[in-house]
């Protein structure tokens, strides 16, 4: 059965293996019919989820994750995290986000929903563009 402490330990190992993420030790904790959704994609099943983790590993030159905090209530675990990612020649970007993990009756992750502002956090690291983007967002939506 997954606990918040075990999840924090597993996630720390996943993203802090000399810059290259490795999900091999955590995939057995996912249900075969996992439902995953984030800002970019929505997928179902362990095959699609595994393929997604492999794509991310190939695209990422350097990827690290800091788990800020975790909370568990009944079968739901929330993680707050800071992911530092570098894509090819671009400067490193920090993405701030949360993940909601829903455990099934066997204690496996049946659903994972990740929440983060992909473009805002990346744009913040582009000189001049980041400030213009935030100004636009504040004017239109703030």
Secondary structure as the mmCIF struct_conf table of DSSP 4:
data_model
#
loop_
_struct_conf.conf_type_id
_struct_conf.id
_struct_conf.beg_label_comp_id
_struct_conf.beg_label_asym_id
_struct_conf.beg_label_seq_id
_struct_conf.end_label_comp_id
_struct_conf.end_label_asym_id
_struct_conf.end_label_seq_id
HELX_RH_AL_P HELX_RH_AL_P1 UNK A 4 UNK A 15
BEND BEND1 UNK A 17 UNK A 17
TURN_TY1_P TURN_TY1_P1 UNK A 18 UNK A 19
BEND BEND2 UNK A 20 UNK A 20
TURN_TY1_P TURN_TY1_P2 UNK A 24 UNK A 26
HELX_RH_3T_P HELX_RH_3T_P1 UNK A 27 UNK A 29
STRN STRN1 UNK A 30 UNK A 37
BEND BEND3 UNK A 39 UNK A 40
STRN STRN2 UNK A 42 UNK A 44
BEND BEND4 UNK A 45 UNK A 45
HELX_RH_AL_P HELX_RH_AL_P2 UNK A 46 UNK A 59
STRN STRN3 UNK A 60 UNK A 73
TURN_TY1_P TURN_TY1_P3 UNK A 74 UNK A 75
STRN STRN4 UNK A 76 UNK A 87
TURN_TY1_P TURN_TY1_P4 UNK A 88 UNK A 89
BEND BEND5 UNK A 90 UNK A 90
HELX_LH_PP_P HELX_LH_PP_P1 UNK A 91 UNK A 92
STRN STRN5 UNK A 93 UNK A 103
TURN_TY1_P TURN_TY1_P5 UNK A 105 UNK A 106
BEND BEND6 UNK A 107 UNK A 107
STRN STRN6 UNK A 109 UNK A 116
HELX_RH_AL_P HELX_RH_AL_P3 UNK A 118 UNK A 123
TURN_TY1_P TURN_TY1_P6 UNK A 124 UNK A 125
BEND BEND7 UNK A 126 UNK A 126
TURN_TY1_P TURN_TY1_P7 UNK A 127 UNK A 128
HELX_RH_AL_P HELX_RH_AL_P4 UNK A 129 UNK A 141
#
